[in-house]
Amino acid sequence: MASTTASPHGIIGRPVPRIDGPLKTTGTAQYAADFHLPGMVFAVPVQATVAKGTIRSLDVTAAQAMPGVLEVLHHGNVERIYRAVPNDPNATVSETRPPLEDNRIYYWGQYVALVVAETLEQATAAAAAVKAEYSAETPQVSGELEPFAGTWHTVSARGKVDEAFDAAAVKVDQTYGTPVETHNPIELHATVAAWAGDTVTFYESTQGVVNHRNAMAQILGVPRENVTVITKFLGSGFGGKLFPWPHCALAAVASRRVQRPVKLVVTRTMMFSNVGHRPLTEQRFRVGASADGKLVALRQDALNHTSMVDNFDEGCGEATPYLYSVPNLTVTSALVQRNVGSPMAMRGPGAVPGLFAMESAMDELAVALKMDPVELRLKNDASIDESNGQKFSSRHLRECLETGSAKFGWSKRTPAVGSMRRDGKVLGWGMAAASWGAYRFGCSTTVELGADGKVRARCATQDVGTGLYTIFAQVLAEKTGLPFERIEVLLGDTTMPEGPLSGGSWSTATVLPAVAGAADGAIASLLQIAASTPGAKLEGADAKTLRLTEGRVHRATESAAQGVPFETVLQAARLNRVSADSTSGSAFEDPKAKGLSMHSFGAQFAEVEWEPGIARLRVSRVVTVIDAGRIINPRAGANQIKGAVVMGVGMAMLEETVYDPRNGQPINGNLADYLMATCADSPEIDVTFLDYPDYALNSYGARGIGEIGLAGVAPAIASAVYHATGVRVRKLPIRIEDLLQSEMREA
């Protein structure tokens, strides 16, 4: 996989182009739906048109008789599809209930049958000909979660929060809401399943090939070694493609039934019902402070909706217990069942909606205290993680706030509502703090030096579009001194050594130790061979005194130019290649990380322009400062943060999935009616990375950055809107109607 002639010297930390760029820009990169296998046929699901009830009858006669139709699968004729083992962390699924398990309907769009035909057009027509009748019941799809009479779970607690809040000099007690947001990556979910005897290969759109293999083995009832999952490229996932969905099993079952490869591509409409969403949340925040702004009490009670068959906890209290110093704190959460498809993690799960509520409450507290919002946060900066008493491995939130304030020009802000103007527009300035956990899990990698003069790395992880191919290549270039043209990175295939999921911003931090260790091992073997091979020009040297620089083996006392190309050494030894494997463990097992609280931090500063005469609101500028350890590739890293900021604009002002209360159908289940931020909505974005390597997490000091860029953006925008208009929007998205009501009240 070739790209650029970037010099390997100092390549870690350089803003290098991505090595997979040419493959994507030329259309060479193959995504799941791009695979066309010999004899392949097509599958189209039939979806329920009610959200609650039972299937009274299912007539597939007409569909089966249509041209090209090979099979119509339904509950009455499908072979057993097993459930995955509950709570197996290595075989997680998105829906616990297998497809077509019974005749019960739990959400609109649930699969009730699957048509397999020679062509996509034939399968689509036949699916439309399947006639289902239902005994329908009234679904529960309300956008309100209160009143709730269920069981609350305590997430974190210290001190006596209720007593402290009651006694606080200044307090805020408000409820904040975030809507259902639907994952809408460019690439649709797709599965190509192909059986060969008793083995099956999946070409998948998944963020975790290894987990996908393990889960599908359980679901299909076959040995794990009989399943191969391949994901060479992914057109983003944002969490929606972390774990297998029911269509994956259906494609495999259909392929086994017709004994031909089957392709199943989820339509854009199905994306709104069948493959996850960020759940609806309601969070009551009670924040109390002394008259000088010191926090004395903080209580968060968070609800989120889940499906009728899965208990998905959004985890809104993820960042609350440690972000600020407060002696009395309680965080609780509870789930409310709804007749919707199973929710799923979306970029920054838990922390992102949780920070919208907490940072909005902090802004309201600053207003009540008549204190600058930055000053309030600085005053309550925490020196340790007060939820567990642990030291932070690295925490530079204060510098994020101060740097962002300086770059944004915060000192010029006048606090009065509507007091700032530019070019006839009312300006609003808002800010928020941000945080996300830092993680590292286990990973195995093989690195080989070949007699063809190339170095290769293999790992069963996947690049979801964030630049992992290039991260591997940078490490190999650093270790060997080779340019990218002589480096190949092979990912996304479960026949390779096991690698991590791509989620939670942990991929980079996880793979770095493994690829570095494997490279070191391969190089060490090469040097031993050079010292013992006649004709390699280094025979008899002590291997400890040899080095590999710029792709050449040489003595430490000599320059690389005086050395021998490593491929010459291998050729002299009559070896095709030399390789090494390396396995690195998780941070939870690392003595360096033991007893430390590991997180990334950030600060978001947002400017909005409000034109009341034409009811136009726009986010015009965002300054974001991120403390995420060492950034391996600042170019790709900045792109990650900018994309997250644009996603935050959508979260704050545009995105919301709405369900029809009569039948549970997503009313705006298409890209014409579901609003997302476009280039025209994108503000000017300034990204700054602080450079504080976190060596407790890994030897490169790198933490993940996918989620932290989104955290805090929505509350910063909401605070800016309040500063411009005087309207405090506590339930996203911010609507023009909210602001017009304010104008009408003033009139």
N, C-alpha and C positions, 0 to 999 in steps of 0.2 A: 504494500500500500504506500505509494510514493507521493511526494508532494513538493517540498521546497528544499533548497540547498542551504538551509539555515545552519550556521556553524554550531557545533555541539558545545563550544566553550561557554560556560556560564548559562547553559540553556534552561536550567531550572530557574523559574522566576522571570523568564523572558516572554514577551507577548508574541509568541510564534503563531503562524497560521496553522489551522487544523489539517492534519495529514489526510483526512477523509473528505476534505473540501472538493478536490477535483472529481471524486467519484460521485458526489451528490450533484454537483453543477453540470456534469455531463450525462446524468441519468444512469450511470453504471451501477450505483448502489442499489441493491435489491432489498426491498421491504417485504413483509410477509405476503401481501397480496400480489407481489410481482412474480411469485414463483408459479410457473405453469408446467406441471408434470405430465408426462405421457398418459393419456387416458383419463385425464382429470375431469371430474363432473362438479356440479355446483349445488349448494344447499341454501335454501331460504327458509327461515323460521316463520311459523304462523303465530301471531301474537293475540293474547286475550284483549278483548275490548271492554272488559270490566275490571275493576280493581279489587273486588271482593265478591266471593261467591263460589259456586262449583260449576263444572262443565256438565250440563244436562245431557247433551248429545254432541257428537262430533262426526260429521258426514264427510268422508274423504273419497267417496266413490267417483265423483266427477273429476277430482284432481288426479286420481290414479289412472284414469282413462285418457288423460291428455297426452299429446305427443311429447316424446322425450322423457317422460317421468319414469324414474326407476324405482322409487320407494317413497312412501309417506310414513314417517315414524310418529307415533303418538303413545299415550300411556298404555293403550290396549295391546300394543304389539312390540314395544321397544324392549330390548334386552336389559337386564339389570344394570343400572348405573349406581355404583356404590357411593357412599358418603366418605369424605376424607376423615381421617382420625381427628377428633376434636382436640384443639389446642396444641397441635403438632407444629412447632415453630419452623420446621423444615419442609412443611407441606401445607401451607396455608391456602385457603380458597376464599373467594369473595362472597359466595353464597353457600351456606351450609346445606341447603336443600338441593339435591340434584335435579336436573331438568326432567320433566315428564314423570316425576315420582308418583303423583296421584292426580286426582281431578280437582283439587282445591286451587282456587285463584287467590293470590295474595297482593298482586299489584297489576295495574294496567300495563300491557305489553309483555307480560309473562309468557314464555313460550309454551304453546299447547300442542304444537306439531312441528314437523320438519319435512319439507319436500326436497327430494334429491332428483335432479334431472340433468340431461346432457348439456344444456346451456343455461346461463343465468336467466335469460328471458323466459325460457320454458319453466324454470323453477319458480320464478316470480309470478307468472301467470297461474300456475297450479296452486301456489300458496294462497292466492286471492280467491281460488275456487273452493277452498276448504270452508265448510259451513259449520260454525260452532254456535250452539245455543247454551245459555247460561241461566242458572238460578242466581240472580244477582242480589247482592245486599248493599246497603248504603256504606260506601267507603269512608274511612277517616283520613282525610288528607289536609286537614286544617293547617293554615299557616300560623296558628297560635298554639303555643305549648302550655300555657297556663289556662285554667288552674290545673295543677298536677297533684295527684294524691298518692303517688307511688313512694318507693323507697329511695332515700338519698344515701349516697356513698361518700364517706369522708376521704378526700384525696390527700390533704395536708392540714395540720393543725398545730398551733403553738399559742401559749398564753390564754387569756380570757377575752376573746374578741368581742363578744356582745357587750360585756361590761365596759370595756375600753371605748367602744364606739359610742355607747350612750353618754359617756362622760367627756367625749371629745369636744374641743372648743369649736371646731369647724368640721362639717361633715357633708358628704354627698351620699345619697341613696337613690340610685337610678337603675333601670333595667335597659339593657342593650340587646339588639337582635341582629343576627346575620342570616341571610336567606339561603335557600337551596341554590348552590352553584353547580352547574354541570360541566364535567371535564369535556373540553372540545379541542383535543389536539388535531393537527392537520391530518395525521394518519388515523383512519378508522381502525377499530379493532378487527383483526382478521386472523383466521386459522386455515392453514392447509394441512390436512391430516392424511398420511399415506401409510397403509399397512403393507408389510412384506412378510408373509408367514405369520409368526407370532410376535413380530416387532412392529412398532409404529414410530414414525418420524413426524414431528410437528414443525412447521414453519410458522412461527408465532410472532405476534406483536405483544411482547411481554417485557416487563421490567425485571424479570427474574427467571432465567432459563432453568436454573437448578431447582428452585422451588416449584416451578411449573412441571418439570419432569417428575419430581417426587409426588406432587399432588395428583397428576394425571395417572401415575402408576396405581395409586390407591383407588382412584375413581373408576378406572377401567378394570381393576382386578388383575393386573399383570405385574411381573417383577420389575423393579426399577430399572434394571439393566436392559430391559426390552423397550425402553422409551428414550428417544432422542429428541431434544428440543433445540431448534436453531433460530436465532434472532441476530442477524448480521447488523441490521440497522433498525432504528425505531424513530418514527416521526413524532417523538415526544409522547409522554404519558401523563405527567403531572400527578402520579399516584394511581390513576385509574387503571393502569395496566400492571400493577404490582402482582396480582394474584389471578389465577384462572377464573373465568366466568363460565356460566352454563353452556354458552355456544361452543366453547372449546371441546367439551365432552361430547356434545351433539355431533360435531364434525367428525370426531374419532369413531363414534358408534356408527355413524352413517357410512364411513369409509370401510369399516369392518363388515358391515352388512352387504354393501354392493361390491366389495373387493376391488375398489378403484380409489385413487386419490380424490379427496373432496375438499373443495374450497368454500369457506363460509366467511363472508365479509358483512359485518354489522353495518347497517345503514345509519345515516346521520340521525334519522328519527329515533332509531333504536338506542342511540347513544344517550338519549334523554330518559330512558326507562330501564335499560337492561345492563348497563356497565358502570354503575356507580355515580355518585355526586357528593359534594360537600353537604353535610346535613344542615338543616335548619337549627339555629341555636337561639336560646334566650338566656341571658345572664344578668342576674341581679348583683350589682356591686355596691357594697357599703364601705366607704373610705372615710376614716376620721383622722384629724390632725390637730396638733397644738396650734396656738395662734401664730407661732413663728414658722409653721409649715412642716414640722416634723411629724411623720406618720406615726400614729399610735394604734390604729386598727385597720384591718383590711379583711373583708369577707366577700367571697365570690361563690354564688350558688348558680351552677350552670346546668341547663337542660339542652339536650339535643335529640332530634327525632332519629328513630331507627326503623328498620323494617319489622314485619310481623314474625320473621323467622330468624333474624340475626340481631345480636346485641352489639351494635357498633357504637363505641364510646368515642366521641370526638376528642375528648381530653382537653377541654378549654382551659383547664388550670395548669397546663404544662409549665408555663413560665412564671406564673403568679407567685409561687412560694419563695423564689430566690432573687427576683429582679430588683426589689427594693428592700431596704432595711426597715422592718416593722416588727415590734415585739409581739403583737397579738394578731394572729392570722388564722383563718379557716377557709378552706376550699372544699366545696362539695359538688357532686354531680349526680345526675339521674337521667334515665332514658325514657322516652315517650314513643310508643309504637305507632306507626302509621302504615297505611296501605300504599307503600311506595317500594320501589326496588331497594336493594341493600345499599346503604351509603358506603363510601370508600374514602380512604385518605386522599386529600387534595393538597397540593403544594403547601407545606407548612401546617399540617393537620394539628389541631389543638391550639398551638401557640398563635397562629394567625387570627382566628376569630376571637381567641381569648385576649389577645393584645388589643384588638379593636375595642373591646369592652373596658379593659383595665386602663389603657392609655386615654380613652375618652373620659373615663372617670377622673383620672389624674388631671386632665385639662380642665374639667369642671371644678375640681378642687382648687386649682391655681386661680381660676376666676374668682371663686368664693373667698380665697385668701388675698386677692389682689396682688398676686405674686407672679413673676415671670415663669412660664412653664419650664424653661430650661433650668432656672434656678431651683425650682421645686424638685426636679429630678436629681440635680447635683447634690442637693441637701440631703437626699435620702438614698444616696448611692450605698451599696452594701459592700463591706470588706470581706465577708465570708458568705457562704451559702447558709442562710439562717434556717433553712428547712431541715438540714442535717448536720450543721456545724462544720462542714468540710471547707477546706480552702479551695478557691478557684484555681484551676491549672493555669488560667490566664484570663484576666478580665480588664478591659480597657474601655468600659462604657463611658466613664468620665471624659476620656480623650475623644471618643466618638462625638459626644455632645458638644464639647468645646470646639473641636475641629469643624463639625457641621455648622455650628453657630457662626463661626468666623467666615466660612466659605459662603454661607447663605446670605450673610449680612444682617444677621438677626438683631444686632444692636440698633439698627435703624427702625425696627418695628415699633409702632405706637400701639398700645394695647386696646384703645377704645374701638368698639365695633364700628366698622365702616369708615374708619378714620384715614385709610390709606388709599391713594388714587394714583393712576398712571394712564395717560392717554384716554381719559374719560371713563375708565373702568375702575370699579371698586376692587381693591386688592385684599386678599385674605392670606395671612401667613399662619401656618400651623406646624407642629412637630410632634414626634413621638419617639420613644425608645423602642428597641427591638432586641430580640434574643432568639436563639435556637440551640438545641442540644448539639454537642460534639460527640460523634460515635466512631468506633472502629470495630469491625467484626473479623472473623476468620477468612482467610483467602489462601489459595494455592495457585502457583504460577510455574510454568516451565519456560526457561530461556535457553535457546540454543545458538551457538556460533557455527555457521555452515562453511563448508569448503568452497561454496560459491561466493564467499565474501559478504554474506548477509547475516544479520542477527534477527532472530525471531522470538516473539513472546506468545505464549498461548495461555488463555484463561477463560473459563466458563462464566464470565460475567458479560455484560452487554453495555454498549454505548447507546444511551437513550437520546442522543443528540446534544449532549453537554460537553463532549470533547475528551472522553476517556481514552479513545484510540491515541490521541495526541499526548496525553499524560504518560501512557506506557512508553511511547516513542521518546519523549523527553528524558525519561529515566535511562532508557537504553542508550541514548545518545550521550548522556552524561557519563555513563559507565564505560562505554567503549570508544568514545570519540568519533563515532561514525555519523555521517550526515543522514538525514531522514530517508534519502533515496535507497539506502542500504539497510533499512529497518522495516520489518514486517510485523504487524500486530494482528493477531488472530483471536477474535473474541466471539461470544455469542453461540457457543456450540457445547452441549453437555458432554460430548466425548472428550473435552479438554479438562484440565484440573479445575476443581470447583472454586467458583468465585462468588461474590456477594450479590444481593439484590441491588438495584439502582433505585434507592429511595431513602428518605431521611437525611439526605446530604452526607452520606457516609461512604460512597463509592471510592472517591479519591483517597481519603484517609485510610481506607481499608486495603486498597491494592498496592499502595506505595511500598510498604515493607516487604510484601511478597515478591514483587517484580525486582526490587533492588536486591533482595537476598538471592533470588535465582540467578540474576546477572552476575553477582559476586561469585556464586558457586561455579558458574560456567567459565568465568574468567580464571578462577583458581585452577580448574582442571586444565584449561588451555596452557597456562604457564607451566604446569607440571609436565605436560606433553612437550612443550618447547624445550624444556631443560633436559629431556631424556630422549629426544628424537634425532638420530643422525640425519644430517642434511638440512636441519632447521636453522643452522648457523648459530644456535644458542646451546648446543649440546654441552653438558657438563656444568652449566651455570646453576647456581642455587636458585630455585624457583622463587624464593622469597625476595630475591634481588631483581626480579623481572617485573615489568610493567606493561600494561596495554594502554597505549595512547594513540589517538587518531587512527585507530584500527590496526596499529602495528605493535608487535611485541619487541621490547627492547630492554637493555639493562638500565637500572635506575640511574647509573652514572652517565648514560648516553641520551641523546635526543631521540625523539620518535623517528626522525628521518633516517637515523642509523639502524633502525630496527627492521623487522621482517613483517610483512603483512600477515595477519593471523590466518588467512586462508592458505598461505604458503606453508605455514606450520602444519596445518591439518592435512594438506596434500602430501607433505613429506612423510607424515605419519600414516598415510593411506587411510585417513578417517574422513567419512562424509560430514561428520559434525561432532561437536561436543556439547553436552547439555547438562542442565541441573534443574532440580525442582526445589521449590521453597514454599513452606507453609508458615504463615504468620497467624497468631492468635488474636483474640479480641482484646480490647482495652480493659474489659472487666477482669481478664486474667493476667494483666501486665502489672508487675510490681511498681513500675514507674507511675502508673495511673491510679493505683490503689489509694483510696481515701481522698481523692480529688474530685471536685465538681467541675465538669468540663462542658463549656458552652461557648458559642459565638455571640457577639453583641453588635449592636449598631444603633444609628440614629438617623431618622428620616425627617427632612424638612421640606414642606410643600407650600407652593404658592398657587392660589386660584385667582382667576379673574371673573368678576361678576358684573354683568350688564343688565340691570333690572329692567331697563326700557324694552329690551327684546327677550328677556328671560333666558339669557345665555350664560352658562357656567362652564368654565374650562380650567383644567389643571394646566398651568403654564410652565411650571418649573419645579423640579425636585432635586434636592441635594441629599445624597445618601453616603454615609460614612460607615464602613464595615470593619470590624475587628474579627477576622476569621483566620488568624494564624498566618502562615506563609502561603502566598498565592503562587501556585506552580506555573500557571499561565495567565497573566493579568489580562490578556486580550480576550480569551474565552471567559475568564472570570467576570470581566466587566459586562460582557454580553449577557451572562447569566443574571447579573443584578439588574441590568436595564430591562430585560424581559420580565423579570419579577415586578419591577416598578410599574410597567405597563399593565401587567396583570392586576396590580393593586389599584390602578385607576379604574379598571373594569369592576373590581370588587366593590369599590367605594361608590361608583356612580351608575353602573349599567347592569351588572349581571344579577339575574334572579329567574329561577325556574318556577313557573306557576302551574298548579294542578287544578283541573276542573273538578269542583266538588261533587258533581253528579256521577262521574265515572272514573276519576283519578287520572285522566290523561294529561300529560304535560301540554298545556295550552300553547306554549311557545316553543315547541320541540323541533325547532329548525333554526338555521343560521340567519334567516330573514327576520325572525321575531325575537330570538334570543340575542340580546345586545352584548357585544364584546368590544373592548377597546381596539381601535384600528390605528393605522399610522396617523390619521388626522386627529386622533384623540391623544396621541403621545406627547408628553411634555418635553421640554429641554431637561436632560438628565445628566447630572454630574456625579460620577462615582469615585470615591476615594477609599482605598484599602490601607488600613494601618498595618505596619509590618512588625508583628510580634509573634514569631514562630512558637507553636505550642508543642514542645518536645515531649511532653507527657503523653501526648496522643500518638505520635509516631516520630521516627527519626528525621523526617523532613519538616516537622512542625506545622503540617497542613491540616486544616479543618475544612469541612464541606461548606458550600456557599449557595446551594440551590434555593433553600427555604428562607434564609435570613434576609434576602433581598426583598421578599414580599412582606415579611413581618413588619408591622408598624406603619405601612404605607396608608392603609385605609383610615386609621385614626388621625394621622397627620393631615390628610385631606379633609376629614370631617371637622377637625379643629380649625383649619383654614377657612372652611365654609362658615363656621360660626363667627370667626373674626371678621369676615366680609359682610355677613348678612344679619348676624344676631340670632340665627336659627340653629338650634342645637339638634342635629339629626342623630337619633340614638338607634334607629333601625335602618340598616342598609337594604338596598342602595339609596343614595341621596337622590331625591326626585325633585324636578323643577316645581312640582305641585307643592312640595314642602316650603319652598322658598317663596312661591307666589302667595301662599296663605299668609306669610309674614308681611308681604307687600300690601295685601288687602287689609290686614289688621292696621297697618300704619296709615293707610288711606282713610 
